[in-house]
């Protein structure tokens, strides 16, 4: 545990694991943080052991460490928990935080654009066979001209479905704008008017799956949707359609997804898996028709550094008695329903 000595400065508990302050702040931003706050770096699993001198003065927590009601009761000056892990975890009594007016905010939107671009890259690869063609060329098995395009198609003008329309879904829709596609969206947490204002067609899950050439899944894991995309969902998709998984693997029945690809009914790509890191002998590693990415879609240094800027901007607002504006605030009606697992690697 470390802290600066100027007791006149607001106190910040830093417990951002698996992130680090050096990861999420540029050197200049970190210098601003340390100049403006007393920063106590702590073990996220032992916030309760920090003592009254720290807990009693803490204004902000950077990270999302487990916090009990008893620990929170010892933190009377707490104004905000700034989550830089980005998944809202079921590890603190949110009802108490909301009753006390403590903000819970997340910086997860920094990943939206990088992940959306990766999703587009995956769709283009599945549509045009870029990776397989490159491997064939390296091995001297390349097919020239039209012979190498027998299964190819265009993303332009296609039917696209998006499951989930939070920050990532919106970013994906912006990235796809130039492709003149017909975009349908299923998101049961949003009214149809919001979807229409974004230029997409509200649709049922059944329609999104059955009417799309490309289906992007960007929904968060909740208490209501674990494994909700299973064998029946994949069977309902168009033959040859592409399924791109970008949010969390727990929203799909992963063996059923692999079976649908193995049968040749669909092709797929994923940046996330039921277990990470994935075992060396996992069958998805050798599955034709499946593009694999090692949960790296959003993990750009530029995205991590945006986290630090957002944190500093919102703390500056709250220091002036204003609400946070840059980070996304958790909602009391939905925060306890989030079920994403914490990440173990940046």
C-alpha positions as CSV (number, residue, x, y, z in Angstrom):
1,X,0.0,0.0,0.0
2,X,1.4,3.4,-0.9
3,X,0.1,6.9,-0.5
4,X,1.2,10.5,-0.8
5,X,1.5,12.5,2.3
6,X,-0.5,15.7,1.6
7,X,-3.6,15.2,3.8
8,X,-5.3,18.2,2.2
9,X,-5.8,16.3,-1.0
10,X,-8.9,14.0,-1.7
11,X,-8.1,10.4,-1.2
12,X,-8.4,7.8,-3.9
13,X,-8.1,4.0,-3.4
14,X,-6.5,2.5,-6.4
15,X,-7.4,-1.2,-7.0
16,X,-7.8,-1.5,-10.8
17,X,-6.7,-5.2,-11.2
18,X,-6.2,-6.6,-13.8
19,X,-5.4,-3.2,-15.0
20,X,-2.6,-1.0,-13.5
21,X,-2.3,2.7,-13.2
22,X,0.6,2.6,-15.7
23,X,-1.7,0.9,-18.2
24,X,-4.7,3.2,-18.0
25,X,-2.9,6.5,-17.5
26,X,-0.3,8.2,-19.7
27,X,2.8,9.4,-17.7
28,X,1.4,12.9,-17.9
29,X,-2.1,11.9,-16.7
30,X,-0.7,9.8,-13.9
31,X,1.4,12.8,-12.8
32,X,-1.9,14.8,-12.7
33,X,-3.6,12.1,-10.7
34,X,-0.8,12.0,-8.1
35,X,-0.6,15.8,-7.9
36,X,-4.3,16.2,-7.3
37,X,-5.1,13.3,-5.0
38,X,-3.7,11.1,-2.3
39,X,-3.5,7.8,-4.1
40,X,-3.5,4.6,-1.9
41,X,-2.7,1.5,-4.0
42,X,-4.4,-1.5,-2.4
43,X,-5.0,-5.2,-2.8
44,X,-8.5,-5.4,-4.2
45,X,-9.2,-8.5,-2.1
46,X,-8.4,-6.6,1.1
47,X,-10.0,-3.2,1.0
48,X,-11.5,-3.8,4.4
49,X,-8.0,-4.1,5.8
50,X,-6.9,-0.6,4.8
51,X,-7.9,0.9,8.2
52,X,-10.0,3.8,9.3
53,X,-7.5,6.5,8.3
54,X,-7.9,5.4,4.6
55,X,-11.5,4.1,4.4
56,X,-12.8,7.1,6.4
57,X,-11.3,9.6,4.0
58,X,-11.7,7.7,0.6
59,X,-13.6,9.8,-1.9
60,X,-13.1,7.6,-4.9
61,X,-12.3,4.0,-5.7
62,X,-10.6,3.2,-9.1
63,X,-11.4,-0.3,-10.0
64,X,-14.1,-2.7,-8.9
65,X,-12.8,-4.6,-5.8
66,X,-15.2,-6.6,-3.8
67,X,-16.9,-4.4,-1.2
68,X,-19.2,-5.5,1.6
69,X,-21.9,-3.5,3.3
70,X,-19.7,-3.4,6.4
71,X,-16.8,-2.0,4.5
72,X,-18.9,0.6,2.8
73,X,-20.3,1.7,6.1
74,X,-16.7,2.6,7.0
75,X,-16.4,4.9,3.9
76,X,-18.7,7.8,4.7
77,X,-17.0,10.2,2.2
78,X,-17.2,7.8,-0.8
79,X,-18.6,9.6,-3.9
80,X,-17.9,7.2,-6.8
81,X,-16.6,3.8,-7.8
82,X,-14.8,4.2,-11.2
83,X,-14.8,0.7,-12.8
84,X,-11.9,0.3,-15.2
85,X,-12.4,-3.5,-15.5
86,X,-15.5,-2.5,-17.5
87,X,-17.7,-5.4,-16.6
88,X,-20.1,-4.6,-13.8
89,X,-19.5,-7.4,-11.4
90,X,-21.9,-8.8,-8.8
91,X,-19.4,-8.1,-6.0
92,X,-20.9,-5.2,-4.0
93,X,-24.3,-4.1,-2.6
94,X,-25.4,-1.8,-5.3
95,X,-28.7,-1.0,-3.5
96,X,-26.7,0.5,-0.6
97,X,-24.5,2.5,-3.0
98,X,-27.5,3.9,-4.8
99,X,-29.3,4.7,-1.5
100,X,-26.3,6.7,-0.5
101,X,-26.0,8.5,-3.8
102,X,-22.6,6.9,-4.6
103,X,-22.0,6.9,-8.4
104,X,-20.9,3.6,-10.0
105,X,-19.5,4.2,-13.4
106,X,-17.7,2.2,-16.0
107,X,-15.2,3.2,-18.7
108,X,-16.2,0.2,-20.9
109,X,-17.2,2.5,-23.8
110,X,-13.5,3.0,-24.7
111,X,-13.6,-0.5,-26.2
112,X,-16.6,0.0,-28.4
113,X,-14.9,1.4,-31.5
114,X,-11.9,-1.0,-31.4
115,X,-14.1,-4.0,-31.0
116,X,-16.5,-2.8,-33.7
117,X,-13.6,-2.5,-36.2
118,X,-12.5,-6.0,-35.3
119,X,-16.0,-7.2,-35.9
120,X,-16.1,-5.6,-39.3
121,X,-12.7,-7.2,-40.1
122,X,-14.1,-10.6,-39.1
123,X,-17.2,-10.2,-41.2
124,X,-15.0,-9.2,-44.3
125,X,-12.8,-12.2,-43.7
126,X,-15.7,-14.5,-43.5
127,X,-17.3,-13.0,-46.6
128,X,-14.2,-13.1,-48.7
129,X,-12.1,-15.9,-47.3
130,X,-9.1,-13.7,-46.7
131,X,-7.4,-15.8,-44.1
132,X,-7.9,-19.1,-45.8
133,X,-6.8,-17.7,-49.1
134,X,-3.6,-16.3,-47.5
135,X,-2.9,-19.7,-45.9
136,X,-3.5,-21.5,-49.2
137,X,-1.1,-19.0,-50.9
138,X,1.6,-19.7,-48.4
139,X,1.2,-23.4,-49.0
140,X,1.1,-23.1,-52.8
141,X,-2.6,-24.1,-53.0
142,X,-3.9,-20.7,-54.0
143,X,-6.9,-20.4,-56.4
144,X,-6.7,-17.5,-58.9
145,X,-9.4,-15.1,-59.9
146,X,-13.0,-16.4,-59.8
147,X,-11.8,-19.9,-58.8
148,X,-10.9,-18.4,-55.4
149,X,-14.2,-16.6,-55.0
150,X,-16.8,-19.4,-55.3
151,X,-18.1,-18.9,-51.8
152,X,-17.4,-15.2,-51.6
153,X,-20.0,-12.5,-51.1
154,X,-20.3,-8.8,-50.3
155,X,-21.0,-7.1,-47.0
156,X,-22.2,-4.1,-49.0
157,X,-25.9,-4.2,-49.5
158,X,-26.3,-7.3,-47.2
159,X,-28.8,-8.1,-44.5
160,X,-27.2,-7.5,-41.1
161,X,-28.5,-8.4,-37.6
162,X,-27.1,-7.0,-34.4
163,X,-28.0,-8.6,-31.0
164,X,-27.6,-5.9,-28.4
165,X,-27.4,-2.1,-28.9
166,X,-25.3,-0.6,-26.2
167,X,-22.1,1.3,-26.7
168,X,-20.7,-1.6,-28.8
169,X,-23.8,-2.1,-30.9
170,X,-24.0,1.6,-31.7
171,X,-20.3,1.7,-32.6
172,X,-20.7,-1.3,-34.9
173,X,-23.7,0.4,-36.6
174,X,-21.5,3.5,-37.3
175,X,-18.7,1.4,-38.7
176,X,-21.1,-0.4,-41.0
177,X,-22.7,2.8,-42.2
178,X,-20.8,2.9,-45.5
179,X,-21.8,-0.5,-46.5
180,X,-25.4,0.4,-47.3
181,X,-26.6,-2.6,-45.5
182,X,-30.1,-3.2,-44.1
183,X,-29.5,-3.4,-40.3
184,X,-32.0,-5.0,-37.9
185,X,-31.4,-5.0,-34.1
186,X,-32.8,-7.0,-31.3
187,X,-32.4,-5.4,-27.8
188,X,-35.1,-6.1,-25.3
189,X,-33.8,-3.3,-23.0
190,X,-34.4,-0.5,-25.5
191,X,-37.6,1.0,-26.9
192,X,-38.1,0.8,-30.6
193,X,-37.9,4.6,-31.0
194,X,-34.3,4.7,-29.9
195,X,-33.4,2.0,-32.5
196,X,-35.2,3.8,-35.3
197,X,-33.5,7.1,-34.4
198,X,-30.2,5.3,-34.8
199,X,-31.3,4.3,-38.4
200,X,-31.8,0.6,-37.7
201,X,-34.9,-1.6,-37.8
202,X,-36.2,-2.9,-34.5
203,X,-36.7,-6.7,-34.8
204,X,-37.4,-9.8,-32.9
205,X,-34.5,-12.2,-32.1
206,X,-36.1,-14.7,-34.5
207,X,-36.1,-12.2,-37.4
208,X,-32.6,-11.0,-36.7
209,X,-31.3,-14.6,-36.9
210,X,-33.4,-15.8,-39.8
211,X,-33.2,-12.8,-42.0
212,X,-29.5,-11.9,-41.8
213,X,-26.4,-12.7,-43.8
214,X,-24.3,-11.5,-40.9
215,X,-25.2,-11.7,-37.2
216,X,-23.1,-9.7,-34.7
217,X,-23.6,-10.6,-31.1
218,X,-22.6,-7.7,-28.8
219,X,-25.0,-8.3,-25.9
220,X,-23.7,-8.2,-22.3
221,X,-24.2,-11.3,-20.1
222,X,-27.1,-10.9,-17.7
223,X,-29.1,-13.1,-15.3
224,X,-31.6,-13.6,-18.1
225,X,-29.6,-14.5,-21.2
226,X,-26.9,-17.0,-20.4
227,X,-26.7,-19.5,-23.2
228,X,-29.8,-18.1,-24.9
229,X,-28.3,-18.6,-28.3
230,X,-28.2,-22.4,-28.8
231,X,-28.8,-25.1,-31.4
232,X,-32.3,-23.9,-32.4
233,X,-31.0,-20.3,-32.9
234,X,-28.1,-21.5,-35.1
235,X,-30.4,-23.8,-37.1
236,X,-32.8,-20.9,-37.8
237,X,-30.0,-18.9,-39.5
238,X,-29.6,-18.8,-43.2
239,X,-27.3,-21.5,-44.6
240,X,-23.9,-19.9,-45.1
241,X,-24.6,-17.0,-42.8
242,X,-21.9,-15.6,-40.7
243,X,-22.1,-15.4,-36.9
244,X,-19.7,-13.0,-35.2
245,X,-19.4,-13.1,-31.4
246,X,-17.8,-10.0,-29.8
247,X,-19.2,-9.6,-26.3
248,X,-19.0,-12.6,-24.0
249,X,-19.1,-16.3,-24.7
250,X,-21.6,-17.0,-21.9
251,X,-24.5,-15.7,-24.1
252,X,-24.1,-18.7,-26.5
253,X,-24.1,-22.4,-26.1
254,X,-20.6,-22.7,-27.4
255,X,-20.6,-26.5,-28.3
256,X,-23.8,-25.8,-30.3
257,X,-22.1,-23.0,-32.1
258,X,-19.2,-25.2,-33.0
259,X,-21.6,-28.0,-34.1
260,X,-23.4,-25.5,-36.4
261,X,-20.1,-24.5,-38.0
262,X,-18.8,-28.1,-38.2
263,X,-22.0,-29.1,-40.1
264,X,-21.4,-26.4,-42.7
265,X,-24.6,-24.6,-41.9
266,X,-23.0,-21.4,-40.9
267,X,-19.5,-19.8,-40.5
268,X,-18.4,-18.0,-37.4
269,X,-15.8,-15.8,-35.7
270,X,-15.2,-15.2,-32.1
271,X,-13.1,-13.0,-29.9
272,X,-14.3,-14.6,-26.7
273,X,-14.5,-18.1,-25.3
274,X,-16.0,-20.1,-22.4
275,X,-12.6,-20.5,-20.8
276,X,-9.8,-18.0,-21.2
277,X,-7.0,-18.7,-21.9
278,X,-8.3,-21.5,-24.0
279,X,-6.9,-25.0,-23.5
280,X,-4.4,-26.1,-26.2
281,X,-6.6,-29.1,-27.0
282,X,-9.9,-27.2,-27.3
283,X,-11.6,-28.4,-30.5
284,X,-12.4,-24.9,-31.7
285,X,-8.7,-24.4,-32.5
286,X,-8.9,-26.8,-35.4
287,X,-12.5,-26.1,-36.6
288,X,-12.7,-25.1,-40.3
289,X,-15.0,-22.2,-41.0
290,X,-14.3,-20.5,-37.7
291,X,-12.1,-17.4,-37.3
292,X,-10.4,-17.2,-33.8
293,X,-9.2,-14.1,-32.0
294,X,-7.7,-14.3,-28.5
295,X,-9.9,-11.7,-26.7
296,X,-7.8,-8.9,-28.2
297,X,-10.4,-6.9,-30.1
298,X,-10.5,-4.0,-27.7
299,X,-7.2,-4.3,-26.0
300,X,-5.4,-1.4,-27.6
301,X,-3.2,0.9,-25.6
302,X,-5.0,3.9,-27.0
303,X,-8.3,2.5,-25.5
304,X,-6.7,1.9,-22.1
305,X,-5.3,5.4,-22.0
306,X,-8.7,6.8,-22.7
307,X,-9.8,5.2,-19.5
308,X,-7.5,7.3,-17.5
309,X,-8.6,10.5,-19.1
310,X,-12.2,9.7,-18.5
311,X,-11.5,8.9,-14.8
312,X,-9.7,12.2,-14.3
313,X,-12.4,14.2,-16.1
314,X,-15.2,12.7,-14.1
315,X,-13.4,13.0,-10.8
316,X,-12.7,16.7,-11.5
317,X,-16.5,17.2,-12.1
318,X,-17.4,15.4,-8.9
319,X,-14.9,17.5,-7.0
320,X,-16.9,20.5,-8.0
321,X,-20.2,18.9,-6.9
322,X,-21.2,18.0,-10.4
323,X,-22.3,14.5,-11.7
324,X,-19.9,12.3,-13.8
325,X,-20.4,12.9,-17.5
326,X,-17.6,10.9,-19.3
327,X,-18.0,7.5,-17.9
328,X,-21.2,5.5,-18.2
329,X,-23.3,5.3,-15.0
330,X,-24.7,2.0,-13.8
331,X,-28.5,1.9,-13.6
332,X,-30.1,0.7,-10.4
333,X,-32.7,-1.4,-12.4
334,X,-30.1,-3.4,-14.4
335,X,-26.7,-3.4,-12.6
336,X,-27.5,-6.3,-10.3
337,X,-28.5,-8.4,-13.4
338,X,-25.1,-8.2,-15.0
339,X,-23.3,-11.5,-15.0
340,X,-20.1,-11.1,-17.1
341,X,-17.1,-12.7,-15.6
342,X,-14.1,-10.5,-14.7
343,X,-11.3,-10.5,-17.2
344,X,-8.0,-12.0,-16.1
345,X,-5.8,-10.5,-18.8
346,X,-5.6,-7.0,-20.3
